[in-house]
Structure formats: structure tokens, C-alpha cells
């Protein structure tokens, strides 16, 4: 593969990792009983979603 193809593959993997992380944090927030921890998970999810948008 060329450097450009390697970079594209890496960016796609990074994007999927951000999407997957956001989904995980949202799921953890939904299952969390502690309001403080729920808020932490929601903030982490929002950060990962912002990373994915970037």
C-alpha cells in the first residue's frame, strides 16, 4: 500500500474507534445508577462524538 492508502485506512480506523467509544460510553451512562458517574460517561461520549465529527 502507498502512504496515502495507509493514512486513509488509519483515519477510517480512528473514526470507527471514536464512534465505538462514544457508543460504549453512552451505554455505560444508561446502565449507571450513580448520577455523578452517569454524567462522566455522558461527557466522555460527547467528547468522542466531537472527535468523530472533527
GROMACS elastic network, one bead per residue, 0.5 to 0.9 nm:
[ bonds ]
;  ai    aj funct       b0    kb
    1     4     6  0.80205   500
    1     5     6  0.59248   500
    1     6     6  0.63588   500
    2     5     6  0.52073   500
    2     6     6  0.61859   500
    2     7     6  0.85950   500
    3     6     6  0.50098   500
    3     7     6  0.60965   500
    3     8     6  0.86354   500
    4     7     6  0.50719   500
    4     8     6  0.62028   500
    4     9     6  0.86211   500
    5     8     6  0.51070   500
    5     9     6  0.61546   500
    5    10     6  0.85308   500
    6     9     6  0.51625   500
    6    10     6  0.61172   500
    6    11     6  0.86226   500
    7    10     6  0.50276   500
    7    11     6  0.60885   500
    7    12     6  0.85601   500
    8    11     6  0.50948   500
    8    12     6  0.61232   500
    8    13     6  0.85698   500
    9    12     6  0.51660   500
    9    13     6  0.61935   500
    9    14     6  0.85904   500
   10    13     6  0.51260   500
   10    14     6  0.61093   500
   10    15     6  0.85908   500
   11    14     6  0.50048   500
   11    15     6  0.60882   500
   11    16     6  0.86098   500
   12    15     6  0.50651   500
   12    16     6  0.62214   500
   12    17     6  0.85656   500
   13    16     6  0.51148   500
   13    17     6  0.61037   500
   13    18     6  0.86666   500
   14    18     6  0.62649   500
   14    19     6  0.87178   500
   14    52     6  0.83723   500
   15    18     6  0.51301   500
   15    19     6  0.63061   500
   15    20     6  0.86096   500
   15    51     6  0.80636   500
   15    52     6  0.55610   500
   15    53     6  0.86771   500
   16    19     6  0.50304   500
   16    20     6  0.59951   500
   16    21     6  0.84326   500
   16    52     6  0.80283   500
   17    20     6  0.50619   500
   17    21     6  0.59911   500
   17    22     6  0.85501   500
   17    48     6  0.89593   500
   17    52     6  0.86588   500
   18    21     6  0.51191   500
   18    22     6  0.61825   500
   18    23     6  0.86776   500
   18    48     6  0.53471   500
   18    49     6  0.67565   500
   18    50     6  0.88238   500
   18    51     6  0.66373   500
   18    52     6  0.55268   500
   19    22     6  0.52220   500
   19    23     6  0.63227   500
   19    24     6  0.86913   500
   19    45     6  0.89965   500
   19    48     6  0.69383   500
   19    49     6  0.65697   500
   19    51     6  0.87809   500
   19    52     6  0.63617   500
   20    23     6  0.51615   500
   20    24     6  0.61756   500
   20    25     6  0.87008   500
   20    48     6  0.87807   500
   21    24     6  0.50161   500
   21    25     6  0.61561   500
   21    26     6  0.85557   500
   21    44     6  0.86388   500
   21    45     6  0.70559   500
   21    48     6  0.65254   500
   21    49     6  0.85430   500
   22    25     6  0.51961   500
   22    26     6  0.61424   500
   22    27     6  0.85697   500
   22    42     6  0.86832   500
   22    44     6  0.72275   500
   22    46     6  0.69879   500
   22    47     6  0.78601   500
   22    48     6  0.52046   500
   22    49     6  0.59251   500
   22    52     6  0.89501   500
   23    26     6  0.51152   500
   23    27     6  0.61313   500
   23    28     6  0.85955   500
   23    45     6  0.70155   500
   23    48     6  0.89674   500
   23    49     6  0.89229   500
   24    27     6  0.50981   500
   24    28     6  0.61701   500
   24    29     6  0.85917   500
   24    41     6  0.89392   500
   24    45     6  0.77855   500
   25    28     6  0.50028   500
   25    29     6  0.60790   500
   25    30     6  0.86350   500
   25    40     6  0.89057   500
   25    41     6  0.51867   500
   25    42     6  0.65634   500
   25    43     6  0.86040   500
   25    44     6  0.64915   500
   25    45     6  0.51203   500
   25    46     6  0.88669   500
   25    48     6  0.88527   500
   26    29     6  0.50026   500
   26    30     6  0.62568   500
   26    31     6  0.87662   500
   26    38     6  0.88076   500
   26    41     6  0.65518   500
   26    42     6  0.60173   500
   26    44     6  0.84589   500
   26    45     6  0.58569   500
   26    46     6  0.87651   500
   27    30     6  0.51349   500
   27    31     6  0.63845   500
   27    32     6  0.86215   500
   27    41     6  0.86330   500
   28    31     6  0.51702   500
   28    32     6  0.59633   500
   28    38     6  0.75108   500
   28    41     6  0.66043   500
   28    42     6  0.85788   500
   29    32     6  0.51211   500
   29    33     6  0.83240   500
   29    35     6  0.88739   500
   29    37     6  0.74046   500
   29    39     6  0.71885   500
   29    40     6  0.79524   500
   29    41     6  0.51913   500
   29    42     6  0.60100   500
   29    45     6  0.88399   500
   30    33     6  0.82145   500
   30    38     6  0.72231   500
   30    41     6  0.89358   500
   30    42     6  0.89238   500
   31    38     6  0.81664   500
   32    35     6  0.74685   500
   32    37     6  0.68194   500
   32    38     6  0.55252   500
   32    41     6  0.87096   500
   33    36     6  0.88133   500
   33    37     6  0.78689   500
   33    38     6  0.71225   500
   34    37     6  0.53321   500
   34    38     6  0.60042   500
   34    39     6  0.86091   500
   35    39     6  0.61461   500
   35    40     6  0.86874   500
   36    39     6  0.52261   500
   36    40     6  0.64408   500
   36    41     6  0.88822   500
   37    41     6  0.62490   500
   37    42     6  0.85788   500
   38    41     6  0.52013   500
   38    42     6  0.61955   500
   38    43     6  0.86486   500
   39    42     6  0.50155   500
   39    43     6  0.61121   500
   39    44     6  0.85684   500
   40    43     6  0.51333   500
   40    44     6  0.61942   500
   40    45     6  0.86086   500
   41    44     6  0.50353   500
   41    45     6  0.61096   500
   41    46     6  0.86009   500
   42    45     6  0.50089   500
   42    46     6  0.61750   500
   42    47     6  0.86510   500
   43    46     6  0.50540   500
   43    47     6  0.62403   500
   43    48     6  0.86960   500
   44    47     6  0.50923   500
   44    48     6  0.62565   500
   44    49     6  0.86271   500
   45    48     6  0.51460   500
   45    49     6  0.61520   500
   45    50     6  0.85991   500
   46    49     6  0.50398   500
   46    50     6  0.61533   500
   46    51     6  0.86245   500
   47    50     6  0.50423   500
   47    51     6  0.62224   500
   47    52     6  0.86674   500
   48    52     6  0.62237   500
   48    53     6  0.86823   500
   49    52     6  0.50075   500
   49    53     6  0.62269   500
   49    54     6  0.86469   500
   50    53     6  0.50408   500
   50    54     6  0.62150   500
   51    54     6  0.51010   500
